[in-house]
Amino acid sequence: MELRHCCYWTNLAGHPVTGRHKTTVRIPTARVFDDRALCEIMTRVGAGGRP
């Protein structure tokens, strides 16, 4: 993984494997991983939901 200037996130549960050694994952730039996103993720998981 390579991070530059900003982090983005997505839930990979159920994401298909497309290659033997590499899998490309497209992540919308609207899904910025910051303190708000982390709090929202933790709240959903704490309530029994998915990230």
C-alpha positions as CSV (number, residue, x, y, z in Angstrom):
1,M,0.0,0.0,0.0
2,E,1.2,3.5,-0.8
3,L,-0.1,6.6,0.9
4,R,0.4,10.1,-0.5
5,H,-1.0,13.2,1.1
6,C,-4.4,11.7,2.0
7,C,-5.9,8.3,3.0
8,Y,-9.1,6.8,1.7
9,W,-11.0,3.8,2.9
10,T,-13.3,1.1,1.7
11,N,-14.7,-2.1,3.2
12,L,-13.2,-5.1,1.3
13,A,-15.6,-7.7,2.7
14,G,-17.0,-9.6,-0.2
15,H,-14.7,-7.9,-2.7
16,P,-13.7,-10.4,-5.4
17,V,-10.1,-11.3,-5.9
18,T,-9.2,-10.5,-9.5
19,G,-5.6,-11.7,-9.8
20,R,-3.2,-14.3,-8.3
21,H,-0.7,-11.8,-7.0
22,K,-2.4,-8.4,-7.3
23,T,-5.9,-7.1,-6.9
24,T,-6.9,-3.6,-8.0
25,V,-9.4,-1.8,-5.7
26,R,-11.1,1.4,-6.8
27,I,-11.9,3.7,-3.9
28,P,-14.0,6.9,-4.3
29,T,-12.1,10.0,-3.3
30,A,-15.1,11.1,-1.2
31,R,-14.2,8.3,1.3
32,V,-11.5,10.2,3.1
33,F,-10.1,8.4,6.1
34,D,-9.9,11.0,8.9
35,D,-11.0,11.3,12.5
36,R,-14.7,11.7,11.6
37,A,-14.6,8.7,9.3
38,L,-12.9,6.6,12.0
39,C,-15.5,7.6,14.6
40,E,-18.4,6.8,12.2
41,I,-16.8,3.4,11.4
42,M,-16.3,2.6,15.1
43,T,-19.9,3.6,15.9
44,R,-21.4,1.4,13.2
45,V,-19.2,-1.6,14.2
46,G,-20.1,-1.0,17.9
47,A,-23.8,-1.1,17.0
48,G,-23.2,-4.5,15.2
49,G,-23.1,-3.1,11.7
50,R,-20.4,-3.3,9.0
51,P,-17.7,-0.7,8.6
